C-alpha cells in the first residue's frame, strides 16, 4: 500500500488544460483492517443514565374467552345483547341472523330472510323486536319470540352500516353507504327525516342515553352531533383525518368514546366538545367500542385480533388498560357489554362469537 496519494496527469490532444485526477490509495483499505479499530473495540461503551432511559410500558395481562360460539359459516360482522342479557344476536356474511343463549352458550334460532350479509343490528329497548341492516340497503324488523319477520324498511341506496334505537324505542336511526342518516318511527316504520348535508361515508351512530342527541362517525375523521327534537346540528368533533370507525356514549351521557383507524381511542366531553383523553395500545385499527352499564369499564375491539379492557381510574373519565382479551384468530368486528356488566361478547372475521368474563 502506498503511504501517500498518487498524482496522475492526463493530457488530451487539442486541449491545453491538464486534467488532474487524485487517487487516494489508502481509501481502499478496509476499516476492519485498520490498526485503530483494535483500540476502539477495547473501549467500554458509555452507560445511559436512568433519567434518559425510556419509560417502560406497563405489562397488561392477557385473558382467554369463557366460551366460543361456532355456527356461522362466514365472517360475523355484528352482534348485540338483548336488554335482559339472556340472548346474543349475531349477523354474518353468510346472510343469517342467529340468536344464542348466553348462559348455556348454545344456538337458539337461525333466522333467514336477508339475501345479503347482515352488517348491523340492534334490539328494541323492550326486547320484543330486533332490527337488522344489510348490504342491500334494507332494514328488517324481526319478532324475537318466534323469529317472525314483521316489517321491511326501504330507503337506503347502500349498505346499512349502523343502526340504533332511542332509549324508549320510539325511533330507529340508520346510517348507510349512501352518505345519509335516516330517522324512522318504530310504531309503523314511517321515514321521518333524512340527513344528507355534506356528510362523508358513515361508519357508526348512537343515540345519547336520554335520546336528545344522535351522533355518528365518518370516514374523514369527523364526528357529528345532531339534536333530535329540533333537527339541528349540535356540534362537531375532529382530531384526526383518519376514519372514525366506532363510537359509544358513556351511560351518563357526559362523554363519548370514539375509535379510529389510526389505532387510537379518544374520549370527548359532550358538554363542551373538549378532548379529554387519547388512548393507544392496539396495533391495528379500532373497529368497535362499548361501555359497561356503570361506566367503569370500556372495551375495544381491533383488526389486530384482540379486545382491550380499560378501567376508569377516577372521576375525571381517564381510562387505563387493565387486560388484553386474546383468542380470536382474525379481525374483531364488533364488541358489546352485557346489560349486567359482567360479560363482553365479540364478533370476528374468524366466523365466531366469543364471550368473555370481565369480573374483577
C-alpha contacts under 8 A as a table, 3 or more apart, distances in Angstrom:
res1	aa1	res2	aa2	distance
1	X	25	X	7.12
1	X	26	X	7.08
2	X	5	X	7.27
2	X	25	X	6.50
2	X	26	X	7.12
3	X	25	X	8.00
3	X	26	X	7.09
4	X	24	X	7.47
4	X	25	X	7.57
4	X	26	X	7.72
5	X	22	X	7.07
5	X	23	X	6.06
5	X	24	X	4.82
5	X	25	X	6.24
5	X	26	X	7.75
6	X	22	X	6.55
6	X	23	X	5.75
6	X	24	X	6.74
6	X	25	X	7.42
7	X	20	X	7.54
7	X	21	X	6.76
7	X	22	X	5.60
7	X	23	X	6.94
8	X	20	X	6.30
8	X	21	X	5.64
8	X	22	X	6.60
8	X	23	X	7.81
9	X	18	X	6.89
9	X	19	X	6.35
9	X	20	X	5.19
9	X	21	X	6.68
10	X	18	X	6.25
10	X	19	X	5.66
10	X	20	X	6.70
11	X	15	X	7.50
11	X	16	X	7.88
11	X	17	X	7.63
11	X	18	X	5.51
11	X	19	X	6.77
12	X	15	X	5.81
12	X	16	X	7.99
12	X	18	X	7.76
15	X	18	X	7.80
24	X	27	X	5.68
24	X	28	X	7.78
25	X	28	X	5.71
25	X	29	X	7.73
26	X	29	X	5.55
27	X	30	X	7.98
29	X	33	X	7.10
29	X	34	X	7.56
30	X	33	X	5.42
30	X	34	X	6.95
31	X	34	X	5.32
31	X	37	X	7.51
32	X	37	X	6.64
33	X	37	X	7.68
34	X	37	X	5.88
34	X	38	X	7.71
35	X	38	X	5.64
35	X	39	X	7.41
36	X	39	X	5.33
36	X	40	X	6.51
37	X	40	X	5.09
37	X	41	X	5.96
38	X	41	X	5.53
38	X	42	X	6.89
39	X	42	X	5.49
39	X	43	X	7.04
40	X	43	X	5.29
48	X	52	X	6.42
48	X	53	X	6.90
49	X	52	X	5.47
49	X	53	X	6.68
50	X	53	X	5.18
60	X	321	X	6.96
60	X	322	X	5.88
60	X	323	X	5.46
60	X	324	X	6.53
61	X	322	X	7.12
61	X	323	X	5.23
61	X	324	X	6.17
62	X	323	X	5.72
62	X	324	X	4.60
62	X	325	X	5.75
62	X	326	X	6.43
63	X	323	X	6.98
63	X	324	X	6.15
63	X	325	X	4.88
63	X	326	X	6.02
64	X	325	X	6.01
64	X	326	X	5.58
64	X	327	X	5.79
64	X	356	X	7.41
65	X	68	X	7.00
65	X	325	X	7.17
65	X	326	X	7.35
65	X	327	X	6.41
65	X	354	X	6.22
65	X	355	X	5.67
65	X	356	X	4.73
65	X	357	X	7.38
66	X	354	X	7.50
66	X	355	X	5.50
66	X	356	X	5.01
66	X	357	X	6.34
67	X	105	X	6.82
67	X	354	X	5.77
67	X	355	X	5.14
67	X	356	X	7.07
68	X	105	X	7.69
68	X	352	X	6.69
68	X	353	X	5.93
68	X	354	X	4.46
68	X	355	X	6.36
69	X	105	X	6.54
69	X	106	X	7.27
69	X	352	X	5.76
69	X	353	X	5.03
69	X	354	X	5.99
69	X	355	X	7.99
70	X	351	X	7.16
70	X	352	X	5.24
70	X	353	X	6.84
71	X	107	X	7.84
71	X	351	X	7.90
71	X	352	X	7.41
72	X	75	X	7.46
72	X	76	X	7.23
72	X	92	X	6.95
72	X	94	X	6.86
72	X	96	X	7.88
72	X	351	X	5.75
72	X	352	X	6.79
73	X	94	X	6.02
73	X	351	X	6.20
74	X	92	X	6.44
74	X	93	X	5.51
74	X	94	X	5.31
74	X	349	X	7.31
74	X	350	X	7.53
74	X	351	X	4.97
75	X	92	X	5.66
75	X	93	X	5.45
75	X	94	X	7.37
75	X	348	X	6.20
75	X	349	X	4.15
75	X	350	X	5.98
75	X	351	X	4.39
75	X	352	X	7.48
76	X	90	X	6.87
76	X	91	X	5.88
76	X	92	X	4.21
76	X	93	X	6.40
76	X	333	X	7.38
76	X	347	X	5.39
76	X	348	X	5.30
76	X	349	X	5.81
76	X	350	X	7.61
76	X	351	X	5.39
76	X	352	X	6.52
76	X	353	X	7.32
77	X	90	X	7.62
77	X	91	X	5.91
77	X	92	X	5.36
77	X	93	X	7.05
77	X	118	X	7.05
77	X	119	X	5.58
77	X	120	X	7.22
77	X	333	X	5.57
77	X	334	X	6.64
77	X	347	X	6.28
77	X	348	X	6.67
77	X	349	X	7.33
78	X	90	X	5.58
78	X	91	X	5.11
78	X	92	X	6.97
78	X	118	X	7.33
78	X	119	X	5.92
78	X	120	X	5.25
78	X	121	X	6.41
78	X	333	X	6.91
78	X	334	X	5.66
78	X	347	X	6.36
79	X	88	X	6.80
79	X	89	X	5.32
79	X	90	X	4.24
79	X	91	X	6.30
79	X	120	X	7.47
79	X	121	X	6.54
79	X	122	X	7.81
79	X	334	X	6.55
79	X	335	X	7.34
79	X	336	X	7.25
79	X	345	X	7.92
79	X	346	X	7.39
79	X	347	X	6.56
80	X	88	X	5.64
80	X	89	X	5.39
80	X	90	X	6.80
80	X	121	X	6.91
80	X	122	X	6.09
80	X	123	X	7.08
80	X	336	X	6.17
81	X	84	X	7.86
81	X	85	X	5.60
81	X	86	X	7.45
81	X	87	X	5.79
81	X	88	X	4.56
81	X	89	X	6.47
81	X	123	X	7.46
81	X	336	X	7.08
81	X	337	X	7.46
81	X	338	X	5.91
81	X	339	X	7.42
82	X	85	X	5.11
82	X	86	X	6.40
82	X	87	X	5.27
82	X	88	X	6.17
82	X	89	X	7.58
82	X	123	X	5.98
82	X	127	X	5.99
83	X	86	X	7.95
83	X	123	X	7.26
83	X	124	X	7.98
83	X	125	X	6.19
83	X	126	X	6.85
83	X	127	X	5.71
83	X	339	X	6.34
84	X	87	X	7.74
84	X	127	X	7.63
84	X	339	X	6.55
84	X	340	X	7.98
85	X	88	X	7.60
85	X	102	X	7.55
85	X	338	X	5.54
85	X	339	X	5.50
85	X	340	X	6.67
86	X	101	X	6.10
86	X	102	X	5.51
86	X	103	X	6.98
87	X	99	X	6.53
87	X	100	X	5.47
87	X	101	X	4.89
87	X	102	X	5.40
88	X	99	X	5.70
88	X	100	X	5.11
88	X	101	X	6.64
88	X	102	X	6.42
89	X	97	X	6.94
89	X	98	X	5.62
89	X	99	X	4.62
89	X	100	X	6.42
89	X	121	X	7.91
90	X	97	X	5.75
90	X	98	X	5.34
90	X	99	X	6.65
90	X	121	X	7.82
90	X	347	X	7.67
90	X	353	X	7.80
91	X	95	X	7.31
91	X	96	X	6.07
91	X	97	X	4.74
91	X	98	X	6.65
91	X	117	X	7.43
91	X	118	X	4.91
91	X	119	X	6.58
91	X	120	X	7.04
91	X	121	X	7.26
92	X	95	X	5.68
92	X	96	X	5.89
92	X	97	X	6.84
92	X	117	X	5.69
92	X	118	X	5.37
92	X	119	X	7.10
93	X	96	X	7.50
93	X	116	X	7.23
93	X	117	X	4.15
93	X	118	X	6.34
93	X	119	X	7.88
94	X	116	X	7.79
94	X	117	X	6.14
95	X	112	X	7.33
95	X	113	X	7.90
95	X	114	X	5.82
95	X	115	X	6.07
95	X	116	X	5.18
95	X	117	X	4.41
95	X	118	X	5.93
96	X	110	X	6.69
96	X	111	X	5.99
96	X	112	X	5.46
96	X	113	X	7.57
96	X	114	X	7.03
96	X	117	X	7.42
96	X	118	X	7.09
97	X	110	X	5.85
97	X	111	X	5.01
97	X	112	X	6.59
97	X	118	X	7.30
98	X	107	X	7.30
98	X	108	X	7.57
98	X	109	X	5.75
98	X	110	X	4.47
98	X	111	X	6.02
99	X	107	X	6.14
99	X	108	X	5.38
99	X	109	X	5.20
99	X	110	X	6.48
100	X	105	X	6.59
100	X	106	X	5.58
100	X	107	X	4.45
100	X	108	X	5.12
100	X	109	X	7.16
101	X	104	X	5.63
101	X	105	X	5.45
101	X	106	X	5.35
101	X	107	X	6.31
101	X	108	X	6.22
102	X	105	X	5.04
102	X	106	X	7.27
107	X	110	X	7.84
109	X	147	X	7.71
111	X	147	X	6.18
113	X	149	X	7.94
114	X	117	X	7.14
114	X	118	X	7.21
114	X	134	X	7.04
115	X	136	X	7.96
116	X	134	X	6.20
116	X	135	X	5.73
116	X	136	X	6.35
117	X	134	X	5.68
117	X	135	X	5.80
118	X	121	X	7.72
118	X	132	X	6.72
118	X	133	X	5.82
118	X	134	X	4.41
118	X	135	X	6.69
119	X	132	X	7.67
119	X	133	X	5.81
119	X	134	X	5.24
119	X	135	X	6.64
119	X	159	X	7.52
119	X	160	X	6.57
119	X	161	X	6.03
119	X	162	X	7.46
120	X	132	X	5.68
120	X	133	X	5.00
120	X	134	X	6.90
120	X	160	X	6.80
120	X	161	X	6.01
120	X	162	X	5.22
120	X	163	X	6.47
121	X	130	X	7.07
121	X	131	X	5.41
121	X	132	X	4.20
121	X	133	X	6.10
121	X	162	X	7.29
121	X	163	X	6.45
121	X	164	X	7.91
122	X	130	X	5.78
122	X	131	X	5.31
122	X	132	X	6.65
122	X	163	X	6.66
122	X	164	X	6.07
122	X	165	X	7.25
123	X	126	X	7.98
123	X	127	X	5.87
123	X	128	X	7.71
123	X	129	X	6.02
123	X	130	X	4.40
123	X	131	X	6.25
123	X	165	X	7.73
124	X	127	X	5.23
124	X	128	X	6.46
124	X	129	X	5.37
124	X	130	X	5.98
124	X	131	X	7.44
124	X	165	X	6.23
124	X	169	X	5.86
125	X	128	X	7.94
125	X	165	X	7.30
125	X	166	X	7.87
125	X	167	X	6.23
125	X	168	X	6.51
125	X	169	X	5.68
126	X	129	X	7.73
126	X	169	X	7.48
127	X	130	X	7.44
127	X	144	X	7.36
128	X	143	X	6.07
128	X	144	X	5.67
128	X	145	X	7.12
129	X	141	X	6.45
129	X	142	X	5.47
129	X	143	X	4.72
129	X	144	X	5.46
130	X	141	X	5.67
130	X	142	X	5.09
130	X	143	X	6.45
130	X	144	X	6.35
131	X	139	X	6.72
131	X	140	X	5.65
131	X	141	X	4.56
131	X	142	X	6.33
131	X	163	X	7.92
132	X	139	X	5.51
132	X	140	X	5.30
132	X	141	X	6.58
132	X	163	X	7.86
133	X	137	X	6.93
133	X	138	X	5.93
133	X	139	X	4.56
133	X	140	X	6.63
133	X	159	X	7.54
133	X	160	X	5.03
133	X	161	X	7.20
133	X	162	X	7.28
133	X	163	X	7.32
134	X	137	X	5.69
134	X	138	X	5.78
134	X	139	X	6.69
134	X	159	X	5.79
134	X	160	X	5.49
134	X	161	X	7.88
135	X	138	X	7.53
135	X	158	X	6.51
135	X	159	X	3.92
135	X	160	X	6.18
136	X	157	X	7.58
136	X	158	X	6.17
136	X	159	X	5.69
136	X	160	X	7.75
137	X	154	X	7.06
137	X	155	X	7.07
137	X	156	X	4.80
137	X	157	X	5.51
137	X	158	X	4.77
137	X	159	X	4.78
137	X	160	X	5.42
137	X	176	X	7.15
138	X	152	X	6.80
138	X	153	X	5.90
138	X	154	X	5.27
138	X	155	X	7.17
138	X	156	X	6.78
138	X	159	X	7.96
138	X	160	X	7.21
139	X	152	X	5.68
139	X	153	X	4.95
139	X	154	X	6.68
139	X	160	X	7.59
140	X	149	X	7.13
140	X	150	X	7.65
140	X	151	X	5.82
140	X	152	X	4.44
140	X	153	X	6.21
141	X	149	X	6.10
141	X	150	X	5.53
141	X	151	X	5.10
141	X	152	X	6.26
142	X	147	X	5.96
142	X	148	X	5.59
142	X	149	X	4.53
142	X	150	X	5.42
142	X	151	X	7.22
143	X	146	X	6.19
143	X	147	X	5.24
143	X	148	X	5.09
143	X	149	X	6.37
143	X	150	X	6.42
144	X	147	X	5.33
144	X	148	X	7.42
145	X	148	X	7.96
149	X	152	X	7.93
151	X	189	X	7.70
153	X	189	X	6.58
156	X	159	X	7.44
156	X	160	X	7.19
156	X	176	X	6.16
156	X	177	X	7.91
156	X	178	X	6.49
156	X	180	X	7.74
157	X	176	X	7.48
157	X	177	X	7.31
157	X	178	X	5.50
158	X	176	X	5.72
158	X	177	X	4.67
158	X	178	X	5.12
159	X	176	X	5.36
159	X	177	X	5.17
159	X	178	X	7.60
160	X	163	X	7.58
160	X	174	X	6.84
160	X	175	X	5.72
160	X	176	X	4.24
160	X	177	X	6.51
161	X	174	X	7.70
161	X	175	X	5.68
161	X	176	X	5.25
161	X	177	X	6.80
161	X	202	X	7.16
161	X	203	X	5.82
161	X	204	X	6.49
162	X	174	X	5.82
162	X	175	X	5.34
162	X	176	X	7.19
162	X	203	X	6.82
162	X	204	X	5.13
162	X	205	X	6.04
163	X	172	X	7.02
163	X	173	X	5.44
163	X	174	X	4.26
163	X	175	X	6.33
163	X	204	X	7.72
163	X	205	X	6.60
163	X	206	X	7.52
164	X	172	X	5.71
164	X	173	X	5.35
164	X	174	X	6.69
164	X	205	X	7.05
164	X	206	X	5.86
164	X	207	X	6.82
165	X	168	X	7.83
165	X	169	X	5.59
165	X	170	X	7.48
165	X	171	X	5.80
165	X	172	X	4.52
165	X	173	X	6.38
165	X	207	X	7.23
166	X	169	X	5.10
166	X	170	X	6.38
166	X	171	X	5.60
166	X	172	X	6.56
166	X	207	X	6.07
166	X	208	X	8.00
166	X	209	X	7.72
166	X	210	X	7.86
166	X	211	X	5.34
167	X	170	X	7.98
167	X	209	X	6.36
167	X	210	X	6.67
167	X	211	X	6.18
168	X	171	X	7.95
169	X	172	X	7.31
169	X	186	X	6.90
170	X	185	X	6.16
170	X	186	X	5.39
170	X	187	X	6.96
171	X	183	X	6.78
171	X	184	X	5.63
171	X	185	X	4.83
171	X	186	X	5.23
172	X	183	X	5.88
172	X	184	X	5.13
172	X	185	X	6.41
172	X	186	X	6.12
173	X	181	X	7.01
173	X	182	X	5.66
173	X	183	X	4.59
173	X	184	X	6.25
173	X	205	X	8.00
174	X	181	X	5.69
174	X	182	X	5.27
174	X	183	X	6.60
174	X	205	X	7.68
175	X	179	X	7.56
175	X	180	X	5.98
175	X	181	X	4.50
175	X	182	X	6.43
175	X	202	X	6.32
175	X	203	X	7.60
175	X	204	X	7.18
175	X	205	X	7.05
176	X	179	X	6.02
176	X	180	X	5.89
176	X	181	X	6.72
176	X	201	X	7.71
176	X	202	X	6.52
177	X	180	X	7.37
177	X	201	X	5.92
177	X	202	X	6.64
178	X	201	X	7.29
179	X	196	X	6.42
179	X	199	X	5.87
179	X	200	X	6.01
179	X	201	X	5.02
179	X	202	X	6.23
180	X	194	X	6.62
180	X	195	X	5.55
180	X	196	X	4.76
180	X	199	X	7.22
180	X	202	X	7.61
181	X	194	X	5.86
181	X	195	X	5.09
181	X	196	X	6.73
182	X	191	X	7.23
182	X	192	X	7.61
182	X	193	X	5.72
182	X	194	X	4.53
182	X	195	X	6.25
183	X	191	X	6.08
183	X	192	X	5.50
183	X	193	X	5.13
183	X	194	X	6.51
184	X	189	X	5.84
184	X	190	X	5.49
184	X	191	X	4.47
184	X	192	X	5.37
184	X	193	X	7.23
185	X	188	X	6.21
185	X	189	X	5.19
185	X	190	X	5.20
185	X	191	X	6.48
185	X	192	X	6.66
186	X	189	X	5.21
186	X	190	X	7.45
187	X	190	X	7.96
191	X	194	X	7.82
196	X	199	X	6.21
199	X	202	X	7.59
199	X	218	X	7.57
200	X	218	X	5.65
200	X	219	X	6.17
200	X	220	X	6.49
201	X	218	X	5.51
201	X	219	X	5.54
201	X	220	X	7.90
202	X	205	X	7.96
202	X	216	X	6.90
202	X	217	X	5.78
202	X	218	X	4.40
202	X	219	X	6.35
203	X	216	X	7.44
203	X	217	X	5.64
203	X	218	X	5.59
203	X	219	X	6.71
203	X	244	X	7.25
203	X	245	X	5.50
203	X	246	X	6.68
204	X	216	X	5.50
204	X	217	X	5.34
204	X	218	X	7.51
204	X	245	X	6.54
204	X	246	X	5.29
204	X	247	X	6.59
205	X	214	X	7.19
205	X	215	X	5.49
205	X	216	X	3.98
205	X	217	X	6.35
205	X	246	X	7.66
205	X	247	X	6.92
206	X	214	X	5.90
206	X	215	X	5.43
206	X	216	X	6.43
206	X	247	X	7.23
206	X	248	X	6.59
206	X	249	X	7.41
207	X	210	X	7.81
207	X	211	X	5.54
207	X	212	X	7.38
207	X	213	X	5.73
207	X	214	X	4.56
207	X	215	X	6.28
207	X	249	X	7.80
208	X	211	X	5.11
208	X	212	X	6.27
208	X	213	X	5.25
208	X	214	X	6.39
208	X	215	X	7.64
208	X	249	X	6.17
208	X	253	X	5.85
209	X	212	X	7.86
209	X	249	X	7.35
209	X	251	X	6.51
209	X	252	X	6.92
209	X	253	X	5.75
210	X	213	X	7.78
210	X	253	X	7.64
211	X	214	X	7.34
211	X	228	X	7.51
212	X	227	X	6.02
212	X	228	X	5.57
212	X	229	X	6.74
213	X	225	X	6.47
213	X	226	X	5.62
213	X	227	X	4.86
213	X	228	X	5.73
213	X	234	X	7.94
214	X	225	X	5.87
214	X	226	X	5.17
214	X	227	X	6.43
214	X	228	X	6.50
215	X	223	X	7.00
215	X	224	X	5.58
215	X	225	X	4.56
215	X	226	X	6.25
216	X	223	X	5.73
216	X	224	X	5.59
216	X	225	X	6.94
216	X	247	X	7.56
217	X	221	X	7.14
217	X	222	X	6.05
217	X	223	X	4.57
217	X	224	X	6.68
217	X	244	X	5.36
217	X	245	X	6.45
217	X	246	X	6.58
217	X	247	X	7.06
218	X	221	X	5.66
218	X	222	X	5.30
218	X	223	X	6.30
218	X	243	X	6.23
218	X	244	X	5.56
218	X	245	X	7.13
219	X	222	X	7.19
219	X	242	X	6.91
219	X	243	X	3.94
219	X	244	X	5.73
219	X	245	X	7.09
220	X	240	X	7.96
220	X	241	X	5.39
220	X	242	X	5.85
220	X	243	X	5.01
220	X	244	X	7.09
221	X	238	X	6.04
221	X	239	X	7.18
221	X	240	X	5.41
221	X	241	X	4.87
221	X	242	X	5.13
221	X	243	X	4.40
221	X	244	X	4.69
221	X	260	X	7.60
222	X	236	X	6.98
222	X	237	X	5.99
222	X	238	X	4.95
222	X	239	X	7.92
222	X	240	X	7.85
222	X	241	X	7.80
222	X	243	X	7.70
222	X	244	X	6.71
223	X	236	X	5.65
223	X	237	X	5.00
223	X	238	X	6.33
223	X	244	X	7.26
224	X	233	X	7.77
224	X	234	X	7.78
224	X	235	X	6.07
224	X	236	X	4.59
224	X	237	X	6.52
225	X	233	X	6.06
225	X	234	X	5.03
225	X	235	X	4.97
225	X	236	X	6.03
226	X	231	X	6.72
226	X	232	X	5.78
226	X	233	X	4.47
226	X	234	X	5.03
226	X	235	X	7.14
227	X	230	X	6.05
227	X	231	X	5.35
227	X	232	X	5.24
227	X	233	X	6.04
227	X	234	X	5.81
228	X	231	X	5.20
228	X	232	X	7.39
235	X	273	X	7.52
236	X	273	X	7.71
237	X	273	X	6.68
238	X	241	X	7.76
240	X	243	X	7.68
242	X	260	X	6.78
242	X	261	X	5.73
242	X	262	X	6.11
243	X	260	X	5.76
243	X	261	X	5.23
243	X	262	X	7.67
244	X	258	X	6.76
244	X	259	X	5.95
244	X	260	X	4.41
244	X	261	X	6.29
245	X	258	X	7.46
245	X	259	X	5.60
245	X	260	X	5.25
245	X	261	X	6.35
245	X	286	X	6.92
245	X	287	X	5.73
245	X	288	X	7.11
246	X	258	X	5.67
246	X	259	X	5.02
246	X	260	X	7.07
246	X	286	X	7.61
246	X	287	X	6.05
246	X	288	X	5.07
246	X	289	X	6.26
247	X	256	X	6.96
247	X	257	X	5.44
247	X	258	X	4.27
247	X	259	X	6.10
247	X	288	X	7.04
247	X	289	X	5.99
247	X	290	X	7.59
248	X	256	X	5.80
248	X	257	X	5.31
248	X	258	X	6.68
248	X	289	X	6.25
248	X	290	X	5.69
248	X	291	X	6.89
249	X	252	X	7.86
249	X	253	X	5.66
249	X	254	X	7.64
249	X	255	X	6.08
249	X	256	X	4.56
249	X	257	X	6.35
249	X	291	X	7.38
250	X	253	X	5.15
250	X	254	X	6.48
250	X	255	X	5.50
250	X	256	X	6.06
250	X	257	X	7.48
250	X	291	X	6.04
250	X	295	X	5.94
251	X	254	X	7.94
251	X	291	X	7.30
251	X	292	X	7.81
251	X	293	X	6.04
251	X	294	X	6.56
251	X	295	X	5.88
252	X	255	X	7.76
252	X	295	X	7.84
253	X	256	X	7.41
253	X	270	X	7.54
254	X	269	X	6.11
254	X	270	X	5.50
254	X	271	X	6.84
255	X	267	X	6.60
255	X	268	X	5.50
255	X	269	X	4.55
255	X	270	X	5.27
255	X	317	X	7.95
256	X	267	X	5.61
256	X	268	X	5.13
256	X	269	X	6.50
256	X	270	X	6.59
257	X	265	X	6.73
257	X	266	X	5.74
257	X	267	X	4.55
257	X	268	X	6.45
257	X	289	X	7.17
258	X	265	X	5.56
258	X	266	X	5.31
258	X	267	X	6.46
258	X	268	X	7.96
258	X	289	X	7.20
259	X	263	X	7.47
259	X	264	X	6.13
259	X	265	X	4.50
259	X	266	X	6.60
259	X	286	X	5.20
259	X	287	X	6.58
259	X	288	X	6.51
259	X	289	X	6.51
259	X	300	X	7.93
260	X	263	X	5.75
260	X	264	X	5.50
260	X	265	X	6.19
260	X	285	X	6.32
260	X	286	X	5.49
260	X	287	X	7.40
261	X	264	X	7.29
261	X	284	X	7.72
261	X	285	X	4.35
261	X	286	X	5.92
261	X	287	X	7.63
262	X	284	X	7.69
262	X	285	X	5.75
262	X	286	X	7.65
263	X	280	X	6.62
263	X	281	X	7.48
263	X	282	X	5.70
263	X	283	X	6.38
263	X	284	X	5.49
263	X	285	X	4.29
263	X	286	X	5.31
264	X	278	X	6.66
264	X	279	X	5.65
264	X	280	X	4.90
264	X	281	X	7.46
264	X	282	X	7.30
264	X	285	X	7.50
264	X	286	X	6.72
265	X	278	X	5.76
265	X	279	X	5.01
265	X	280	X	6.55
265	X	286	X	7.32
266	X	275	X	7.16
266	X	276	X	7.55
266	X	277	X	5.70
266	X	278	X	4.48
266	X	279	X	6.18
267	X	275	X	6.11
267	X	276	X	5.46
267	X	277	X	5.17
267	X	278	X	6.49
268	X	273	X	6.08
268	X	274	X	5.72
268	X	275	X	4.55
268	X	276	X	5.46
268	X	277	X	7.30
269	X	272	X	6.19
269	X	273	X	5.29
269	X	274	X	5.36
269	X	275	X	6.35
269	X	276	X	6.40
270	X	273	X	5.19
270	X	274	X	7.51
275	X	278	X	7.84
276	X	317	X	7.60
276	X	318	X	7.55
277	X	318	X	6.53
279	X	319	X	7.84
282	X	285	X	7.17
282	X	286	X	7.16
282	X	302	X	6.80
282	X	304	X	6.84
282	X	306	X	7.97
282	X	308	X	7.82
283	X	304	X	5.79
284	X	302	X	5.90
284	X	303	X	5.05
284	X	304	X	4.66
285	X	302	X	5.58
285	X	303	X	5.59
285	X	304	X	7.31
286	X	289	X	7.82
286	X	300	X	6.86
286	X	301	X	5.89
286	X	302	X	4.37
286	X	303	X	6.65
287	X	300	X	7.51
287	X	301	X	5.60
287	X	302	X	5.03
287	X	303	X	6.70
287	X	332	X	7.04
287	X	333	X	5.77
287	X	334	X	6.72
288	X	300	X	5.58
288	X	301	X	5.09
288	X	302	X	6.96
288	X	333	X	6.64
288	X	334	X	5.23
288	X	335	X	5.86
289	X	298	X	7.04
289	X	299	X	5.68
289	X	300	X	4.39
289	X	301	X	6.47
289	X	334	X	7.81
289	X	335	X	6.44
289	X	336	X	7.67
290	X	298	X	5.73
290	X	299	X	5.40
290	X	300	X	6.61
290	X	335	X	6.59
290	X	336	X	5.74
290	X	337	X	6.37
291	X	294	X	7.90
291	X	295	X	5.73
291	X	296	X	7.65
291	X	297	X	5.85
291	X	298	X	4.51
291	X	299	X	6.45
291	X	337	X	6.69
292	X	295	X	5.13
292	X	296	X	6.35
292	X	297	X	5.23
292	X	298	X	6.24
292	X	299	X	7.95
292	X	337	X	5.63
292	X	338	X	7.51
292	X	339	X	7.66
292	X	341	X	5.32
293	X	296	X	7.89
293	X	337	X	7.63
293	X	338	X	7.95
293	X	339	X	6.15
293	X	340	X	7.09
293	X	341	X	5.71
294	X	297	X	7.67
294	X	341	X	7.40
295	X	298	X	7.26
295	X	312	X	7.68
296	X	311	X	5.84
296	X	312	X	5.24
297	X	309	X	6.87
297	X	310	X	5.64
297	X	311	X	4.71
297	X	312	X	6.21
298	X	309	X	5.95
298	X	310	X	5.07
298	X	311	X	6.46
298	X	312	X	7.93
298	X	319	X	7.87
299	X	307	X	6.77
299	X	308	X	5.66
299	X	309	X	4.62
299	X	310	X	6.17
299	X	335	X	7.29
299	X	336	X	7.91
299	X	337	X	7.88
300	X	307	X	5.42
300	X	308	X	5.31
300	X	309	X	6.69
300	X	335	X	6.81
301	X	305	X	7.60
301	X	306	X	6.14
301	X	307	X	4.44
301	X	308	X	6.65
301	X	332	X	5.56
301	X	333	X	6.86
301	X	334	X	6.50
301	X	335	X	6.10
301	X	346	X	7.72
302	X	305	X	5.90
302	X	306	X	5.93
302	X	307	X	6.44
302	X	331	X	6.44
302	X	332	X	5.32
302	X	333	X	7.09
303	X	306	X	7.43
303	X	330	X	7.27
303	X	331	X	4.17
303	X	332	X	5.56
303	X	333	X	7.41
304	X	330	X	7.50
304	X	331	X	6.10
304	X	332	X	7.54
305	X	326	X	7.35
305	X	327	X	7.75
305	X	328	X	5.55
305	X	329	X	6.02
305	X	330	X	5.04
305	X	331	X	4.62
305	X	332	X	5.38
305	X	348	X	7.98
306	X	324	X	6.80
306	X	325	X	5.82
306	X	326	X	5.14
306	X	327	X	7.20
306	X	328	X	6.67
306	X	331	X	7.84
306	X	332	X	6.79
307	X	324	X	5.90
307	X	325	X	4.86
307	X	326	X	6.64
307	X	332	X	7.61
308	X	321	X	7.08
308	X	322	X	7.78
308	X	323	X	5.89
308	X	324	X	4.61
308	X	325	X	5.88
309	X	321	X	6.05
309	X	322	X	5.85
309	X	323	X	5.10
309	X	324	X	6.27
309	X	325	X	7.38
310	X	319	X	5.67
310	X	320	X	5.21
310	X	321	X	4.38
310	X	322	X	5.55
310	X	323	X	7.14
311	X	319	X	5.15
311	X	320	X	5.40
311	X	321	X	6.44
311	X	322	X	6.47
312	X	315	X	7.67
312	X	317	X	6.11
312	X	318	X	5.69
312	X	319	X	4.31
312	X	320	X	6.49
313	X	316	X	7.85
313	X	317	X	7.22
313	X	318	X	5.72
313	X	319	X	5.55
313	X	320	X	6.47
314	X	317	X	6.34
314	X	318	X	6.54
315	X	318	X	7.61
325	X	356	X	7.70
328	X	331	X	7.51
328	X	332	X	7.31
328	X	348	X	6.98
328	X	350	X	6.79
328	X	354	X	7.92
329	X	350	X	5.94
330	X	348	X	6.36
330	X	349	X	5.38
330	X	350	X	5.14
331	X	348	X	5.57
331	X	349	X	5.33
331	X	350	X	7.26
332	X	335	X	7.81
332	X	346	X	6.87
332	X	347	X	5.88
332	X	348	X	4.28
332	X	349	X	6.48
333	X	346	X	7.48
333	X	347	X	5.61
333	X	348	X	5.24
333	X	349	X	7.03
334	X	346	X	5.55
334	X	347	X	5.17
334	X	348	X	7.13
335	X	344	X	7.01
335	X	345	X	5.67
335	X	346	X	4.39
335	X	347	X	6.57
336	X	344	X	5.68
336	X	345	X	5.36
336	X	346	X	6.54
337	X	341	X	6.12
337	X	342	X	7.72
337	X	343	X	6.12
337	X	344	X	4.63
337	X	345	X	6.58
338	X	341	X	5.20
338	X	342	X	6.67
338	X	343	X	5.40
338	X	344	X	6.04
338	X	345	X	7.66
340	X	343	X	7.44
341	X	344	X	7.83
341	X	358	X	7.97
342	X	357	X	6.02
342	X	358	X	5.35
342	X	359	X	5.50
343	X	355	X	6.83
343	X	356	X	5.61
343	X	357	X	4.77
343	X	358	X	5.75
343	X	359	X	7.74
344	X	355	X	5.78
344	X	356	X	5.08
344	X	357	X	6.45
344	X	358	X	6.96
345	X	353	X	6.83
345	X	354	X	5.61
345	X	355	X	4.55
345	X	356	X	6.26
346	X	353	X	5.55
346	X	354	X	5.34
346	X	355	X	6.65
347	X	351	X	7.70
347	X	352	X	6.17
347	X	353	X	4.67
347	X	354	X	6.72
348	X	351	X	5.93
348	X	352	X	5.87
348	X	353	X	6.63
349	X	352	X	7.38
